[in-house]
Amino acid sequence: METSKELKEKLFMKRKNGVFRMSDAELAECDSFCESYKDFMDTAKIEREAVDYTVELLKNNGYVEYKSGMPLNAGDKIYRNNRGKAVIMAIIGTAPIEDGVKLCAAHIDSPRLDLKQNPLYEDNEIALFKTHYYGGIKKYQWTTIPLALHGVIIRADGTKVKVNIGEDENDPVFCVTDLLPHLATEQMTRTVAKAITGEQLNLIIGSRPFKDDEASEAVKLNIMNILFEKYGITEADFISSELEAVPAFKTKDVGFDRSMIGAYGHDDKVCAYTALMATVDCNNPLHTVVTVLTDKEETGSDGNTGLCSAYLKYFIEDIAETLGSDGRTVLSASECLSADVNAAFDPTFPEVNERNNCAYINKGVCITKYTGARGKSGTSDASAEFTGRIRRLMDSHNVIWQTGELGKVDAGGGGTVAAYIANLNVDTIDMGVPVLSMHAPFEIVSKIDTYMAYKAFSVFIND
């Protein structure tokens, strides 16, 4: 007769903390991997910077820019840069392309404050930028924190200026102000959602007037003059700019034990980086590997750099045609890991989760069979067969994994790019890192979960 302990070990799911399931050597490898991830997070705060980082890394690892019709052979490494805001990379496998590709898809945009088209104004001798928030945020979290300005400006003559202000120790930073509690009696009677409105998310950018001018808007003039001297721009050039205000925080270890990482933009750069490195570290795969780092997920994936666009489909069609097949055949035989984060259980707010079906810090990469909201609206809902295949694959390679949903039924929900790829007739499932304080200016992930995401993507693309 088996003891109850033996039966539990045999029949129950394994939910142990990853520390108890990893050797000291693997824990050291995990921590080392996360140091490189931290460097990436400080370098690539917006999607354009993530693309620049990726393209440079790919070139340094033997990838060449792909042009339609280019001859392709097994082992070739190629990439396509989509307008500087999304990037696809591929390694041609030894198996026939009609056997399908191994696809990983992550997004590199994160919630932030975008400058409006006509952002600069002066009010009572203070200069400010008007913003329009991007993605789902708690607006109050974006007040009274140091913000940096990243992006590009296209001048009237068509030349491009890159902007990155607030990251260097000697740079100024910017800030959204808030009321002092002494005068906020009325404000604090509002719901949290209305405590700060979208139109109050104004960046304070200066207060000194142009000294030789006594006309109106002298502070605005002084700011504009500074920008003209530094970047050669006029006020009209803001119309053709993409400037994003993001937290000026540096990535930091969290906890006395340094077991976690705090940073802006873990959603979804923690999955983008792990999928990217799994791809770069892959050589001579059996099946062709395609990894896409995409834009616009936080606003619905629309636009020509989001995955509702056809750019991924066209890329695979081009490869298929060159290798003697067609896109429809290749896509229908393909498999995808939609590399996106899930919410980690927070013991301070336990009421929003159903404990048997949520992700936990340090228990591994999270497999999310379905996303959506209430009644599974907006999800692809991976099949039992594909879920079982991924489960077996992870177990056979000692990947620490868990499952999770985004909150209790009827409590909320969310979506990823999985549905858009599944709509191409591709077997797709979500897999990613659990995150604490998701969509906040400072999010937290576990180093163990981050490393296990890298290991999971590596196992998948090398299978």
C-alpha positions as CSV (number, residue, x, y, z in Angstrom):
1,M,0.0,0.0,0.0
2,E,1.2,3.5,-0.9
3,T,1.3,6.0,1.9
4,S,-0.7,9.2,1.7
5,K,2.6,11.1,1.3
6,E,3.5,8.9,-1.7
7,L,0.1,9.3,-3.2
8,K,0.2,13.0,-2.9
9,E,3.5,13.1,-4.6
10,K,2.2,10.9,-7.3
11,L,-1.3,12.5,-7.8
12,F,-1.2,16.1,-6.7
13,M,0.2,19.1,-8.7
14,K,3.6,20.3,-7.7
15,R,3.4,23.8,-6.4
16,K,6.7,24.2,-4.6
17,N,8.7,27.4,-4.7
18,G,11.3,27.2,-7.4
19,V,14.1,27.6,-4.9
20,F,13.5,24.1,-3.8
21,R,13.5,22.7,-7.3
22,M,16.7,24.4,-8.6
23,S,20.3,23.5,-7.9
24,D,22.7,26.2,-6.5
25,A,24.4,26.3,-9.9
26,E,21.1,26.9,-11.7
27,L,20.1,29.6,-9.2
28,A,23.5,31.3,-9.9
29,E,22.9,31.1,-13.7
30,C,19.4,32.5,-13.1
31,D,20.8,35.5,-11.2
32,S,23.5,36.1,-13.9
33,F,20.9,36.0,-16.7
34,C,18.8,38.6,-14.8
35,E,21.7,41.1,-14.6
36,S,21.7,41.3,-18.4
37,Y,18.0,41.7,-18.4
38,K,18.3,44.6,-16.0
39,D,20.7,46.3,-18.4
40,F,18.2,45.8,-21.2
41,M,15.4,47.4,-19.2
42,D,17.4,50.5,-18.5
43,T,18.4,50.8,-22.2
44,A,15.0,50.0,-23.9
45,K,12.2,51.9,-22.1
46,I,10.2,52.5,-25.2
47,E,9.4,50.3,-28.2
48,R,11.8,52.2,-30.6
49,E,14.7,51.7,-28.2
50,A,13.8,48.0,-27.8
51,V,13.9,47.7,-31.6
52,D,17.3,49.5,-31.8
53,Y,18.7,47.2,-29.1
54,T,17.3,44.1,-30.8
55,V,18.6,45.0,-34.3
56,E,22.1,45.7,-32.9
57,L,22.1,42.4,-31.0
58,L,20.9,40.5,-34.0
59,K,23.5,42.0,-36.3
60,N,26.2,41.1,-33.8
61,N,25.0,37.5,-33.9
62,G,25.1,37.0,-37.6
63,Y,21.5,38.1,-38.6
64,V,21.0,40.0,-41.9
65,E,18.2,42.2,-42.9
66,Y,15.6,40.3,-44.9
67,K,14.4,41.4,-48.3
68,S,11.5,39.7,-50.1
69,G,12.9,37.2,-52.6
70,M,16.2,36.8,-50.9
71,P,17.4,33.1,-51.2
72,L,17.2,31.2,-48.0
73,N,18.9,28.1,-46.7
74,A,18.9,26.1,-43.5
75,G,20.8,28.0,-40.8
76,D,20.2,31.4,-42.3
77,K,19.5,34.1,-39.7
78,I,17.3,37.0,-40.8
79,Y,15.3,39.9,-39.5
80,R,12.9,42.6,-40.6
81,N,12.5,46.0,-38.9
82,N,9.0,47.3,-39.2
83,R,9.2,51.1,-39.1
84,G,11.5,51.1,-36.2
85,K,8.7,50.1,-33.8
86,A,8.5,46.3,-34.2
87,V,10.9,43.7,-35.3
88,I,10.7,40.0,-36.6
89,M,13.6,37.6,-36.6
90,A,13.9,34.1,-38.0
91,I,16.3,31.2,-38.2
92,I,15.7,28.9,-41.1
93,G,15.4,25.3,-39.9
94,T,16.4,22.0,-41.4
95,A,12.9,20.6,-41.6
96,P,10.7,21.5,-44.6
97,I,9.0,24.8,-44.1
98,E,5.6,23.2,-44.7
99,D,6.0,21.5,-41.3
100,G,5.4,24.9,-39.8
101,V,7.4,27.4,-37.8
102,K,8.0,27.8,-34.0
103,L,6.6,31.2,-33.3
104,C,7.2,33.4,-30.2
105,A,5.3,36.7,-30.0
106,A,5.9,39.4,-27.3
107,H,5.1,43.1,-27.2
108,I,7.6,45.9,-26.4
109,D,5.2,48.8,-25.8
110,S,4.2,49.6,-22.2
111,P,1.7,52.0,-20.5
112,R,3.0,55.6,-20.5
113,L,2.1,59.3,-21.1
114,D,2.3,60.4,-24.7
115,L,2.6,64.1,-25.5
116,K,-0.3,65.6,-27.4
117,Q,0.2,67.0,-30.9
118,N,0.3,70.6,-29.6
119,P,1.6,69.9,-26.1
120,L,3.5,73.1,-25.0
121,Y,1.7,75.8,-23.1
122,E,2.2,78.3,-20.3
123,D,-0.1,79.0,-17.4
124,N,0.8,81.6,-14.7
125,E,4.4,81.6,-15.7
126,I,4.8,77.8,-15.5
127,A,5.5,75.9,-18.7
128,L,3.8,72.5,-19.2
129,F,3.3,69.7,-21.7
130,K,-0.2,68.3,-22.3
131,T,-0.3,64.5,-22.4
132,H,-2.6,61.7,-23.5
133,Y,-2.1,58.5,-21.5
134,Y,-1.3,55.3,-23.5
135,G,-2.7,52.0,-22.3
136,G,-4.5,51.0,-19.1
137,I,-3.1,53.0,-16.2
138,K,-4.2,54.1,-12.7
139,K,-3.8,57.8,-13.4
140,Y,-2.9,58.8,-9.8
141,Q,0.2,56.5,-9.9
142,W,1.7,58.8,-12.4
143,T,1.8,62.0,-10.3
144,T,4.8,63.2,-8.2
145,I,7.3,60.7,-9.7
146,P,10.3,61.7,-11.8
147,L,9.6,61.2,-15.5
148,A,11.9,61.0,-18.5
149,L,11.1,62.0,-22.1
150,H,11.9,59.5,-24.9
151,G,11.1,59.3,-28.6
152,V,11.6,61.1,-31.9
153,I,10.9,64.4,-33.5
154,I,10.6,64.8,-37.3
155,R,11.6,68.3,-38.2
156,A,10.0,70.3,-41.0
157,D,12.9,69.3,-43.4
158,G,12.2,65.6,-42.7
159,T,15.3,65.0,-40.6
160,K,14.8,62.9,-37.4
161,V,15.9,63.9,-33.9
162,K,16.1,61.2,-31.2
163,V,15.2,62.4,-27.7
164,N,16.2,60.8,-24.4
165,I,16.1,63.2,-21.5
166,G,16.0,62.2,-17.8
167,E,18.0,59.0,-17.7
168,D,21.5,60.4,-17.2
169,E,22.3,61.5,-13.6
170,N,23.0,65.0,-14.9
171,D,19.7,65.3,-16.9
172,P,16.7,67.2,-15.7
173,V,13.5,65.2,-15.1
174,F,9.8,66.1,-15.5
175,C,6.8,65.6,-13.2
176,V,3.0,65.6,-13.0
177,T,2.0,67.5,-9.9
178,D,-0.7,66.7,-7.3
179,L,-2.6,68.6,-4.6
180,L,-1.2,68.8,-1.1
181,P,-3.4,66.9,1.4
182,H,-4.2,70.1,3.2
183,L,-6.2,71.4,0.2
184,A,-7.4,68.1,-1.2
185,T,-10.5,67.6,0.9
186,E,-12.8,67.6,-2.2
187,Q,-10.4,65.5,-4.3
188,M,-10.2,62.8,-1.7
189,T,-13.9,62.3,-1.7
190,R,-13.8,61.2,-5.3
191,T,-13.3,57.6,-6.4
192,V,-9.8,56.6,-7.1
193,A,-10.5,56.5,-10.8
194,K,-11.5,60.2,-10.7
195,A,-9.0,61.5,-8.2
196,I,-6.8,62.5,-11.2
197,T,-8.3,63.1,-14.6
198,G,-6.6,62.5,-17.9
199,E,-6.5,66.3,-18.6
200,Q,-4.6,66.8,-15.3
201,L,-1.7,64.6,-16.4
202,N,0.3,67.7,-17.4
203,L,4.1,67.6,-17.2
204,I,5.8,70.5,-15.5
205,I,8.8,71.5,-17.7
206,G,10.0,74.9,-16.7
207,S,9.3,78.2,-14.9
208,R,11.9,80.8,-15.9
209,P,10.9,83.5,-18.5
210,F,13.0,84.5,-21.5
211,K,14.9,87.3,-19.8
212,D,15.1,89.8,-22.6
213,D,11.4,89.7,-23.4
214,E,8.6,91.2,-21.5
215,A,5.8,89.9,-23.8
216,S,3.3,87.2,-22.8
217,E,4.3,83.5,-22.7
218,A,7.9,84.4,-21.9
219,V,8.4,81.1,-20.1
220,K,7.1,79.1,-23.0
221,L,9.4,81.2,-25.3
222,N,12.4,80.3,-23.1
223,I,11.6,76.6,-23.2
224,M,11.1,76.7,-27.0
225,N,14.4,78.6,-27.4
226,I,16.2,75.9,-25.3
227,L,14.7,73.2,-27.5
228,F,15.6,75.1,-30.7
229,E,19.2,75.5,-29.6
230,K,19.5,71.8,-28.6
231,Y,17.4,70.1,-31.3
232,G,16.8,72.7,-34.0
233,I,13.1,72.4,-33.7
234,T,10.2,74.8,-33.7
235,E,6.8,74.4,-32.0
236,A,5.2,73.1,-35.2
237,D,7.6,70.1,-35.1
238,F,5.8,68.6,-32.2
239,I,3.0,67.7,-34.6
240,S,5.3,65.2,-36.3
241,S,6.8,63.8,-33.1
242,E,6.4,60.7,-30.9
243,L,7.5,61.7,-27.4
244,E,6.7,59.5,-24.5
245,A,7.0,60.3,-20.8
246,V,8.1,57.2,-18.8
247,P,9.4,56.7,-15.3
248,A,13.0,57.9,-14.8
249,F,13.6,55.0,-12.3
250,K,16.5,52.7,-12.8
251,T,15.9,48.9,-12.6
252,K,16.6,47.7,-9.1
253,D,16.8,44.4,-7.1
254,V,13.9,44.2,-4.7
255,G,14.1,42.6,-1.3
256,F,16.9,41.9,1.2
257,D,17.5,38.6,-0.7
258,R,17.6,40.4,-4.1
259,S,15.1,37.7,-5.3
260,M,13.0,40.1,-7.4
261,I,13.5,42.9,-9.9
262,G,11.6,46.2,-9.9
263,A,11.4,48.2,-13.1
264,Y,9.2,50.2,-15.4
265,G,7.8,48.1,-18.3
266,H,8.2,44.4,-17.2
267,D,4.8,44.1,-19.1
268,D,5.9,42.9,-21.6
269,K,9.6,43.5,-21.9
270,V,10.3,40.6,-19.5
271,C,8.8,38.2,-22.1
272,A,10.3,40.1,-25.0
273,Y,13.8,39.9,-23.7
274,T,13.6,36.2,-22.7
275,A,12.1,35.3,-26.1
276,L,14.8,37.4,-27.8
277,M,17.6,35.7,-26.0
278,A,16.2,32.3,-26.4
279,T,16.2,33.0,-30.2
280,V,19.7,34.5,-30.3
281,D,21.0,31.5,-28.3
282,C,19.4,29.1,-30.7
283,N,21.5,27.5,-33.5
284,N,20.6,25.0,-36.2
285,P,16.9,24.4,-35.1
286,L,14.9,21.6,-36.7
287,H,11.9,23.8,-37.4
288,T,12.2,27.4,-38.6
289,V,12.0,29.8,-35.6
290,V,10.2,33.1,-35.9
291,T,10.1,35.6,-33.0
292,V,8.2,38.8,-33.3
293,L,8.5,41.8,-30.9
294,T,5.5,43.9,-31.6
295,D,4.1,47.3,-30.8
296,K,0.6,48.6,-29.9
297,E,-0.6,45.7,-27.7
298,E,-1.5,48.0,-24.9
299,T,-4.0,49.9,-27.1
300,G,-5.5,46.9,-28.8
301,S,-2.8,45.8,-31.4
302,D,-4.2,48.0,-34.1
303,G,-2.0,50.0,-36.5
304,N,0.7,48.8,-38.9
305,T,3.1,47.9,-36.2
306,G,0.6,46.0,-34.1
307,L,-0.3,42.3,-34.6
308,C,-3.8,43.1,-35.9
309,S,-1.7,44.2,-38.9
310,A,-0.7,41.7,-41.6
311,Y,3.1,42.3,-41.3
312,L,3.7,39.0,-39.5
313,K,1.6,37.1,-41.9
314,Y,3.4,38.7,-44.9
315,F,6.8,37.9,-43.4
316,I,5.9,34.2,-43.1
317,E,4.3,34.2,-46.6
318,D,7.5,35.6,-48.0
319,I,9.6,33.0,-46.4
320,A,7.3,30.2,-47.4
321,E,7.2,31.3,-51.0
322,T,11.0,31.5,-51.1
323,L,11.3,28.0,-49.7
324,G,8.8,26.5,-52.1
325,S,5.6,26.5,-50.0
326,D,2.8,28.9,-49.3
327,G,1.8,31.0,-46.2
328,R,-1.5,29.2,-45.6
329,T,0.1,25.8,-45.4
330,V,3.0,27.0,-43.1
331,L,0.7,28.9,-40.7
332,S,-1.7,26.0,-40.4
333,A,1.1,23.7,-39.3
334,S,2.7,26.2,-37.0
335,E,2.8,26.6,-33.2
336,C,3.0,29.7,-31.1
337,L,3.8,30.8,-27.6
338,S,2.2,34.2,-27.1
339,A,4.8,35.5,-24.7
340,D,2.9,37.8,-22.3
341,V,2.8,38.3,-18.6
342,N,0.1,37.3,-16.1
343,A,-0.8,38.8,-12.7
344,A,1.0,37.4,-9.7
345,F,-0.9,36.7,-6.4
346,D,-0.5,39.7,-4.1
347,P,-1.1,38.8,-0.4
348,T,-2.0,42.4,0.3
349,F,-4.9,42.2,-2.2
350,P,-6.0,38.5,-2.1
351,E,-9.6,39.1,-2.7
352,V,-9.3,39.6,-6.5
353,N,-7.8,36.1,-7.2
354,E,-9.1,32.5,-6.9
355,R,-6.1,30.9,-5.2
356,N,-6.2,27.6,-7.1
357,N,-6.1,29.4,-10.5
358,C,-3.7,32.2,-10.2
359,A,0.0,32.6,-10.6
360,Y,2.5,33.0,-7.8
361,I,5.9,34.6,-7.5
362,N,8.8,32.1,-7.7
363,K,6.7,29.2,-8.9
364,G,7.9,29.4,-12.5
365,V,6.7,30.6,-15.9
366,C,2.9,30.8,-16.1
367,I,0.9,29.0,-18.8
368,T,-2.4,30.8,-19.5
369,K,-4.8,28.6,-21.4
370,Y,-7.2,31.4,-22.0
371,T,-7.4,35.1,-21.3
372,G,-10.4,37.4,-22.0
373,A,-12.9,38.8,-19.6
374,R,-16.1,37.3,-18.2
375,G,-17.3,34.4,-20.2
376,K,-13.8,34.2,-21.9
377,S,-14.7,37.1,-24.2
378,G,-11.8,37.9,-26.5
379,T,-9.7,34.8,-26.0
380,S,-8.5,32.1,-28.3
381,D,-8.6,29.5,-25.5
382,A,-5.9,26.9,-26.4
383,S,-7.1,23.4,-27.1
384,A,-6.6,20.6,-24.6
385,E,-4.3,18.8,-27.1
386,F,-2.0,21.8,-27.6
387,T,-2.0,22.6,-23.8
388,G,-1.1,19.0,-23.2
389,R,1.8,19.1,-25.7
390,I,3.3,22.2,-24.1
391,R,2.9,20.7,-20.6
392,R,4.7,17.5,-21.6
393,L,7.5,19.6,-23.3
394,M,8.1,21.7,-20.2
395,D,8.1,18.7,-17.9
396,S,10.5,16.7,-20.1
397,H,13.0,19.6,-19.9
398,N,12.6,20.4,-16.2
399,V,11.1,23.8,-16.8
400,I,9.4,25.1,-13.6
401,W,5.9,26.2,-14.7
402,Q,2.5,26.9,-13.3
403,T,-0.9,28.0,-14.5
404,G,-2.9,31.1,-13.9
405,E,-5.9,33.3,-14.8
406,L,-6.2,37.1,-14.7
407,G,-8.3,37.4,-11.6
408,K,-11.6,35.8,-10.4
409,V,-14.4,35.2,-12.9
410,D,-16.4,38.5,-13.3
411,A,-13.6,40.4,-11.4
412,G,-11.8,41.7,-14.5
413,G,-9.7,40.1,-17.2
414,G,-7.4,41.1,-20.0
415,G,-6.1,40.1,-23.4
416,T,-2.9,39.4,-25.3
417,V,-1.9,39.0,-28.9
418,A,-2.7,35.3,-28.7
419,A,-6.1,35.7,-30.3
420,Y,-4.7,37.5,-33.4
421,I,-2.2,34.8,-34.1
422,A,-4.7,32.0,-33.4
423,N,-6.9,33.6,-36.0
424,L,-4.3,32.8,-38.5
425,N,-5.0,29.1,-37.8
426,V,-2.0,28.7,-35.6
427,D,-2.0,26.6,-32.4
428,T,-1.4,29.3,-29.8
429,I,-1.1,29.5,-26.0
430,D,0.0,32.3,-23.6
431,M,3.1,31.8,-21.5
432,G,4.9,34.4,-19.5
433,V,6.1,35.8,-16.2
434,P,3.9,36.7,-13.2
435,V,4.0,40.4,-12.3
436,L,3.2,42.3,-9.2
437,S,1.8,45.8,-9.6
438,M,1.2,45.3,-13.3
439,H,0.8,48.5,-15.3
440,A,2.2,50.6,-12.5
441,P,5.2,52.8,-13.1
442,F,7.3,50.3,-11.0
443,E,6.4,46.7,-11.5
444,I,8.0,43.6,-9.8
445,V,8.9,40.2,-11.1
446,S,10.8,37.2,-9.7
447,K,14.2,36.4,-11.0
448,I,13.4,32.7,-11.0
449,D,10.2,33.2,-13.1
450,T,12.2,35.4,-15.5
451,Y,14.8,32.7,-16.0
452,M,12.2,30.0,-16.4
453,A,10.6,32.0,-19.1
454,Y,13.9,32.1,-21.0
455,K,14.3,28.3,-20.5
456,A,10.7,27.7,-21.6
457,F,11.1,29.6,-24.8
458,S,14.4,27.9,-25.5
459,V,12.9,24.5,-25.1
460,F,10.0,25.3,-27.3
461,I,12.0,26.7,-30.3
462,N,14.5,23.9,-30.1
463,D,11.9,21.1,-30.0
